[in-house]
Amino acid sequence: MVYINVAVCLSVLLLVIGLSVGLSVNTFRGRDALDSAPLIDGHNDLPYNLYGKLNNHLSDFNFESDLSNDSVWGKKACDSCFTDLPRLLKGKVGGQFWVAYVSCSSQYKDSLQLTMRQIDVIRRFIQKYPNNLQLVTEAGDIETTWRSGKIASMIGVEGGHSLDSSLAVLRLYYDLGVRYVTLTHTCNTPWADASTVDDGYVYNLTEFGQAMVYEMNRIGMLVDLSHVSHNVMREVLAITKAPVIFSHSSAFSVCNHYRNVPDDVLHLVKKNNGVVMVNFYSEFVNCNASRNATMEDVIKHINHIRRLIGPDHIGIGGDYDGVSSMPVGLEDVSKYPDLFDRLYESREGEPRWTKEDLEKLAGRNLIRVFQATEAVGTKL
Ligand SMILES: [Zn+2]
């Protein structure tokens, strides 16, 4: 009788172990990769909304509430508002580059002062929510910050016009915590050519532009090539000593928009060991004006880049709060997990995404590029 009882107990135990092993294999979903690696988004323009709506008076911003239906920040009131703390948490965001952006109309005028205001509001914003946000300025701190339950909050400056053609300003931005600078926004700077400007002159990257890139390499500032002209992408990739990022850009051959990255440049990014963080903006991911953009369009961009240059050079740069229309299925910052679930499905004809690949896409690729950039800075 004792033997039978032991045998029954053992069988039940084995069954339970077998079931739980089976279950843990079968129930993996793409979103689970966001529990083992931080999701780092390359570009969020919430600070520009804080400027535009509140003149940077943070006390009037209810970051800790779900603002989906707010009379100022809700989707009915604001077509470029997608961000608040509850939705960031639901979206499993582990790291975020908050963007200090000022309009190109301030170039040659007060772009420097306005950028300082934006860096200031980002720093105050991070300080105001110490339980949920933490300023991160080193690649090695991203994961530890995220593991402590906070969103690793980093600062990017979008547009070389914010530098006022000054290496000193670049260095001081770094001291204030800025870790990437996008070389242009929608205007040419005196030293680098933007993607939208076609006035008959091709400035490319001038000799001073090369010095700017070299100084960024030397101090360990990430070089961001979103927004620059396709030719400047090539010229920077030919001279940079560190890997580059595209903080929010998609694939040109999937949607022929000047803001997207052409295939020959994608190959150069692979050689450079950089990362293209895919933009979700409806107009960049879907070139067919007769229908709305959906998450499937974003999937196509991600899979195209992966097919061309592999899973080591793709990231996520949603562009939330910087644009006025997001694809169906990616309506706000709470939706990233759905994207990862969908990628993991790997439908017919699509590349097969493993858990490890999804972790790279989520944030490990960006961390690798950030670390390599720091190492180049140290060496130089
Ligand atoms: Zn942008």
Boltz pocket constraint, residues with backbone or C-beta under 6 A from the ligand:
constraints:
  - pocket:
      binder: B
      contacts: [[A, 158], [A, 227], [A, 248], [A, 322]]
      max_distance: 6.0
